[in-house]
């Protein structure tokens, strides 16, 4: 009986995850800007580092949230940059005024900064900030 329940729970989880959008992260900022301009969408730039615990929590708890990933996939161009990996990413982080991680920056198709999130926020707060970023981009 326990195995039957475990199988049912596992199948239910699989069905739920199939319906969820996944965030497709670009790694080239300039390509993301070009796509945003073409599609007339704002850009979410996730400035992160590999050692940042809050960045990993953001990936695990916020970007994995079905509502967040769906909204990002439908309404934004998304790009992740690690300023410790390339000089271009370091230049962008400096341009954005990054002083800590995670640093989420909202820019328009011209690359103009329209908003930001400093540090970790919950999925609920992130959704509210995405709504604000979308309205600022118009």
Buried (B, 14 or more C-beta within 10 A) or exposed (E): EEEEEEEEEEEEEEEEEEEEBEBEBBEEBEEBBBBBBEEEBBBBBBBBBEEBEBBBEBBEBBBBBBBBBBBBBEBBBBBBBBBBEBEEBBEBBEEBEBEEBBBBBBBBBEBEBBBBBBEBBEBEEBBEBBEBBBEEBE
